């Protein structure tokens, strides 16, 4: 199953990304370009699914623009 990247932009400019159907570090690799383009990462945490082999999720949150 292909990775899916969900991007949520809140009214205050906070951007949250979530990767599904990935494995471990591939989640961070999948969102690297997005995180780099958005600027400073405020929080970078893994979801419980990050540690599973078949379904992986990872979230990053970026506050505002550059």
BAMILO-889136 format. One record per atom (N, C-alpha, C, O, CB): residue number from 1; x, y, z; atom name. Coordinates in Angstrom, 2 decimals. Glycine has a CB too. Layout:
residues N
SITE   num        xx        yy        zz   atome
SITE   NUM         X         Y         Z      CA
...
This chain:
residues 66
SITE   num        xx        yy        zz   atome
SITE     1      0.84     -1.17      0.00       N
SITE     1      0.00      0.00      0.00      CA
SITE     1      0.89      1.24      0.00       C
SITE     1      1.89      1.28      0.71       O
SITE     1     -0.96     -0.01      1.21      CB
SITE     2      0.54      2.24     -0.78       N
SITE     2      1.33      3.46     -0.90      CA
SITE     2      1.19      4.34      0.33       C
SITE     2      0.17      4.33      1.01       O
SITE     2      0.91      4.24     -2.15      CB
SITE     3      2.25      5.11      0.61       N
SITE     3      2.19      6.06      1.72      CA
SITE     3      1.19      7.16      1.39       C
SITE     3      1.03      7.56      0.24       O
SITE     3      3.58      6.66      2.01      CB
SITE     4      0.53      7.64      2.43       N
SITE     4     -0.41      8.75      2.30      CA
SITE     4      0.06      9.82      3.26       C
SITE     4      0.31      9.54      4.43       O
SITE     4     -1.90      8.30      2.60      CB
SITE     5      0.18     11.06      2.77       N
SITE     5      0.56     12.19      3.62      CA
SITE     5     -0.65     13.08      3.78       C
SITE     5     -1.18     13.61      2.80       O
SITE     5      1.77     12.98      3.01      CB
SITE     6     -1.09     13.24      5.03       N
SITE     6     -2.21     14.13      5.33      CA
SITE     6     -1.62     15.44      5.85       C
SITE     6     -0.78     15.43      6.75       O
SITE     6     -3.20     13.49      6.37      CB
SITE     7     -2.06     16.56      5.29       N
SITE     7     -1.59     17.88      5.71      CA
SITE     7     -2.79     18.68      6.19       C
SITE     7     -3.77     18.83      5.47       O
SITE     7     -0.84     18.62      4.55      CB
SITE     8     -2.69     19.19      7.42       N
SITE     8     -3.75     20.00      7.99      CA
SITE     8     -3.18     21.37      8.30       C
SITE     8     -2.14     21.48      8.94       O
SITE     8     -4.35     19.34      9.27      CB
SITE     9     -3.88     22.43      7.84       N
SITE     9     -3.47     23.81      8.12      CA
SITE     9     -4.54     24.44      8.99       C
SITE     9     -5.68     24.59      8.56       O
SITE     9     -3.25     24.62      6.80      CB
SITE    10     -4.16     24.82     10.20       N
SITE    10     -5.08     25.43     11.15      CA
SITE    10     -5.22     26.93     10.87       C
SITE    10     -4.36     27.51     10.21       O
SITE    10     -4.59     25.19     12.60      CB
SITE    11     -6.29     27.56     11.35       N
SITE    11     -6.48     29.00     11.14      CA
SITE    11     -5.32     29.86     11.65       C
SITE    11     -5.07     30.93     11.11       O
SITE    11     -7.76     29.45     11.82      CB
SITE    12     -4.61     29.39     12.69       N
SITE    12     -3.48     30.16     13.23      CA
SITE    12     -2.19     29.95     12.44       C
SITE    12     -1.16     30.50     12.80       O
SITE    12     -3.24     29.79     14.68      CB
SITE    13     -2.24     29.15     11.37       N
SITE    13     -1.08     28.91     10.53      CA
SITE    13     -0.30     27.66     10.89       C
SITE    13      0.67     27.32     10.21       O
SITE    13     -0.17     30.07     10.60      CB
SITE    14     -0.69     26.97     11.94       N
SITE    14     -0.02     25.73     12.34      CA
SITE    14     -0.32     24.65     11.31       C
SITE    14     -1.47     24.42     10.94       O
SITE    14     -0.47     25.28     13.76      CB
SITE    15      0.74     23.99     10.85       N
SITE    15      0.61     22.93      9.85      CA
SITE    15      0.98     21.61     10.51       C
SITE    15      2.03     21.50     11.14       O
SITE    15      1.51     23.22      8.59      CB
SITE    16      0.12     20.61     10.36       N
SITE    16      0.38     19.28     10.89      CA
SITE    16      0.40     18.30      9.72       C
SITE    16     -0.49     18.29      8.87       O
SITE    16     -0.69     18.87     11.95      CB
SITE    17      1.45     17.47      9.68       N
SITE    17      1.52     16.43      8.66      CA
SITE    17      1.43     15.08      9.36       C
SITE    17      1.95     14.90     10.46       O
SITE    17      2.83     16.54      7.82      CB
SITE    18      0.78     14.15      8.72       N
SITE    18      0.69     12.79      9.24      CA
SITE    18      0.93     11.83      8.08       C
SITE    18      0.33     11.96      7.02       O
SITE    18     -0.70     12.52      9.91      CB
SITE    19      1.83     10.86      8.29       N
SITE    19      2.15      9.87      7.26      CA
SITE    19      1.53      8.55      7.66       C
SITE    19      1.68      8.09      8.79       O
SITE    19      3.69      9.73      7.07      CB
SITE    20      0.84      7.94      6.73       N
SITE    20      0.24      6.63      6.97      CA
SITE    20      0.75      5.64      5.93       C
SITE    20      1.08      6.01      4.80       O
SITE    20     -1.31      6.72      6.92      CB
SITE    21      0.82      4.40      6.32       N
SITE    21      1.28      3.29      5.46      CA
SITE    21      2.76      3.38      5.12       C
SITE    21      3.17      3.08      4.00       O
SITE    21      0.48      3.28      4.16      CB
SITE    22      3.56      3.78      6.09       N
SITE    22      5.00      3.83      5.90      CA
SITE    22      5.68      2.97      6.94       C
SITE    22      5.01      2.31      7.74       O
SITE    22      5.52      5.28      5.97      CB
SITE    23      7.01      2.96      6.95       N
SITE    23      7.75      2.19      7.93      CA
SITE    23      8.86      3.04      8.53       C
SITE    23      9.71      3.54      7.80       O
SITE    23      8.33      0.91      7.30      CB
SITE    24      8.85      3.21      9.82       N
SITE    24      9.92      3.89     10.53      CA
SITE    24     10.38      5.19      9.91       C
SITE    24      9.59      6.12      9.73       O
SITE    24     11.07      3.00     10.64      CB
SITE    25     11.67      5.26      9.59       N
SITE    25     12.28      6.49      9.09      CA
SITE    25     11.69      6.94      7.75       C
SITE    25     11.83      8.11      7.39       O
SITE    25     13.77      6.29      8.94      CB
SITE    26     11.04      6.06      7.02       N
SITE    26     10.47      6.47      5.74      CA
SITE    26      9.39      7.54      5.93       C
SITE    26      9.12      8.32      5.02       O
SITE    26      9.87      5.25      5.01      CB
SITE    27      8.78      7.58      7.11       N
SITE    27      7.78      8.62      7.39      CA
SITE    27      8.43      9.99      7.42       C
SITE    27      7.92     10.94      6.83       O
SITE    27      7.06      8.34      8.73      CB
SITE    28      9.55     10.09      8.11       N
SITE    28     10.26     11.37      8.17      CA
SITE    28     10.82     11.73      6.81       C
SITE    28     10.81     12.90      6.42       O
SITE    28     11.39     11.32      9.21      CB
SITE    29     11.30     10.75      6.08       N
SITE    29     11.81     11.00      4.73      CA
SITE    29     10.70     11.53      3.83       C
SITE    29     10.94     12.42      3.01       O
SITE    29     12.41      9.72      4.13      CB
SITE    30      9.49     10.99      3.97       N
SITE    30      8.37     11.38      3.13      CA
SITE    30      7.95     12.83      3.34       C
SITE    30      7.46     13.47      2.41       O
SITE    30      7.19     10.47      3.39      CB
SITE    31      8.15     13.35      4.55       N
SITE    31      7.71     14.72      4.84      CA
SITE    31      8.86     15.72      4.90       C
SITE    31      8.63     16.89      5.19       O
SITE    31      6.96     14.75      6.14      CB
SITE    32     10.08     15.29      4.65       N
SITE    32     11.24     16.18      4.77      CA
SITE    32     11.12     17.43      3.91       C
SITE    32     11.34     18.53      4.41       O
SITE    32     12.50     15.43      4.40      CB
SITE    33     10.78     17.29      2.66       N
SITE    33     10.68     18.46      1.77      CA
SITE    33      9.59     19.42      2.25       C
SITE    33      9.76     20.64      2.16       O
SITE    33     10.38     18.01      0.33      CB
SITE    34      8.50     18.88      2.74       N
SITE    34      7.40     19.72      3.25      CA
SITE    34      7.89     20.48      4.48       C
SITE    34      7.70     21.69      4.58       O
SITE    34      6.15     18.86      3.60      CB
SITE    35      8.50     19.77      5.43       N
SITE    35      8.99     20.41      6.65      CA
SITE    35     10.04     21.46      6.34       C
SITE    35     10.03     22.53      6.94       O
SITE    35      9.57     19.37      7.61      CB
SITE    36     10.94     21.18      5.41       N
SITE    36     11.98     22.14      5.03      CA
SITE    36     11.38     23.40      4.41       C
SITE    36     11.83     24.51      4.69       O
SITE    36     12.97     21.50      4.06      CB
SITE    37     10.36     23.22      3.58       N
SITE    37      9.73     24.36      2.91      CA
SITE    37      8.94     25.24      3.88       C
SITE    37      8.86     26.45      3.70       O
SITE    37      8.82     23.87      1.81      CB
SITE    38      8.37     24.63      4.91       N
SITE    38      7.53     25.37      5.84      CA
SITE    38      8.32     26.13      6.90       C
SITE    38      7.82     27.10      7.46       O
SITE    38      6.58     24.44      6.50      CB
SITE    39      9.51     25.72      7.18       N
SITE    39     10.31     26.43      8.16      CA
SITE    39     10.60     25.61      9.40       C
SITE    39     10.82     24.40      9.32       O
SITE    39      9.62     27.70      8.56      CB
SITE    40     10.60     26.28     10.54       N
SITE    40     10.99     25.67     11.81      CA
SITE    40      9.94     24.67     12.29       C
SITE    40      8.75     24.98     12.35       O
SITE    40     11.21     26.75     12.86      CB
SITE    41     10.40     23.48     12.64       N
SITE    41      9.52     22.47     13.21      CA
SITE    41      9.41     22.72     14.71       C
SITE    41     10.41     22.76     15.42       O
SITE    41     10.05     21.03     12.92      CB
SITE    42      8.17     22.89     15.17       N
SITE    42      7.92     23.14     16.59      CA
SITE    42      7.91     21.85     17.37       C
SITE    42      8.43     21.77     18.48       O
SITE    42      6.60     23.89     16.77      CB
SITE    43      7.30     20.83     16.79       N
SITE    43      7.19     19.54     17.47      CA
SITE    43      7.29     18.44     16.42       C
SITE    43      6.71     18.54     15.34       O
SITE    43      5.84     19.43     18.26      CB
SITE    44      8.04     17.41     16.75       N
SITE    44      8.19     16.27     15.85      CA
SITE    44      8.03     15.02     16.71       C
SITE    44      8.91     14.69     17.51       O
SITE    44      9.58     16.28     15.09      CB
SITE    45      6.91     14.33     16.56       N
SITE    45      6.66     13.16     17.39      CA
SITE    45      6.11     12.03     16.55       C
SITE    45      5.49     12.25     15.51       O
SITE    45      5.70     13.49     18.54      CB
SITE    46      6.34     10.84     17.02       N
SITE    46      5.81      9.67     16.32      CA
SITE    46      4.53      9.21     17.01       C
SITE    46      4.37      9.36     18.22       O
SITE    46      6.86      8.53     16.28      CB
SITE    47      3.65      8.67     16.23       N
SITE    47      2.43      8.06     16.75      CA
SITE    47      2.73      6.60     17.06       C
SITE    47      3.74      6.07     16.59       O
SITE    47      1.25      8.20     15.72      CB
SITE    48      1.89      5.94     17.84       N
SITE    48      2.15      4.52     18.16      CA
SITE    48      2.34      3.65     16.92       C
SITE    48      3.12      2.70     16.94       O
SITE    48      1.00      3.97     18.99      CB
SITE    49      1.64      3.98     15.85       N
SITE    49      1.74      3.20     14.61      CA
SITE    49      3.12      3.27     13.98       C
SITE    49      3.47      2.41     13.17       O
SITE    49      0.70      3.69     13.62      CB
SITE    50      3.91      4.28     14.33       N
SITE    50      5.25      4.46     13.79      CA
SITE    50      6.11      3.20     13.98       C
SITE    50      6.94      2.87     13.14       O
SITE    50      5.93      5.66     14.44      CB
SITE    51      5.90      2.51     15.10       N
SITE    51      6.72      1.37     15.46      CA
SITE    51      6.20      0.04     14.92       C
SITE    51      6.83     -1.00     15.14       O
SITE    51      6.84      1.28     16.93      CB
SITE    52      5.07      0.05     14.23       N
SITE    52      4.54     -1.16     13.62      CA
SITE    52      5.15     -1.36     12.25       C
SITE    52      5.59     -0.40     11.62       O
SITE    52      3.01     -1.10     13.52      CB
SITE    53      5.19     -2.58     11.79       N
SITE    53      5.76     -2.87     10.47      CA
SITE    53      4.78     -2.58      9.34       C
SITE    53      5.19     -2.07      8.29       O
SITE    53      6.20     -4.32     10.42      CB
SITE    54      3.50     -2.89      9.50       N
SITE    54      2.57     -2.77      8.38      CA
SITE    54      1.95     -1.39      8.23       C
SITE    54      1.68     -0.96      7.11       O
SITE    54      1.47     -3.78      8.55      CB
SITE    55      1.71     -0.69      9.32       N
SITE    55      1.10      0.64      9.26      CA
SITE    55      1.92      1.57     10.12       C
SITE    55      2.15      1.31     11.30       O
SITE    55     -0.38      0.61      9.73      CB
SITE    56      2.37      2.67      9.53       N
SITE    56      3.22      3.62     10.24      CA
SITE    56      2.64      5.00     10.09       C
SITE    56      2.13      5.37      9.04       O
SITE    56      4.66      3.57      9.72      CB
SITE    57      2.73      5.77     11.14       N
SITE    57      2.29      7.16     11.09      CA
SITE    57      3.29      8.01     11.85       C
SITE    57      3.90      7.57     12.83       O
SITE    57      0.86      7.32     11.68      CB
SITE    58      3.45      9.23     11.40       N
SITE    58      4.35     10.18     12.03      CA
SITE    58      3.76     11.55     11.83       C
SITE    58      3.22     11.85     10.76       O
SITE    58      5.80     10.09     11.45      CB
SITE    59      3.84     12.41     12.86       N
SITE    59      3.30     13.76     12.76      CA
SITE    59      4.39     14.77     13.02       C
SITE    59      5.26     14.59     13.87       O
SITE    59      2.16     13.96     13.75      CB
SITE    60      4.33     15.85     12.26       N
SITE    60      5.17     17.00     12.51      CA
SITE    60      4.26     18.21     12.54       C
SITE    60      3.27     18.27     11.81       O
SITE    60      6.28     17.14     11.43      CB
SITE    61      4.61     19.17     13.38       N
SITE    61      3.81     20.38     13.46      CA
SITE    61      4.72     21.56     13.24       C
SITE    61      5.77     21.65     13.86       O
SITE    61      3.06     20.49     14.81      CB
SITE    62      4.30     22.47     12.35       N
SITE    62      5.08     23.66     12.04      CA
SITE    62      4.19     24.86     12.31       C
SITE    62      3.04     24.88     11.88       O
SITE    62      5.59     23.66     10.55      CB
SITE    63      4.71     25.85     13.04       N
SITE    63      3.93     27.04     13.39      CA
SITE    63      4.19     28.14     12.39       C
SITE    63      5.33     28.53     12.17       O
SITE    63      4.26     27.52     14.82      CB
SITE    64      3.11     28.65     11.76       N
SITE    64      3.18     29.80     10.87      CA
SITE    64      4.05     29.58      9.65       C
SITE    64      4.45     28.46      9.34       O
SITE    64      3.69     30.97     11.62      CB
SITE    65      4.34     30.66      8.95       N
SITE    65      5.18     30.61      7.76      CA
SITE    65      6.60     30.95      8.10       C
SITE    65      7.01     30.93      9.26       O
SITE    65      4.67     31.55      6.68      CB
SITE    66      7.36     31.27      7.08       N
SITE    66      8.77     31.62      7.29      CA
SITE    66      8.93     32.98      7.85       C
SITE    66     10.05     33.43      8.09       O
SITE    66      9.55     31.52      6.02      CB
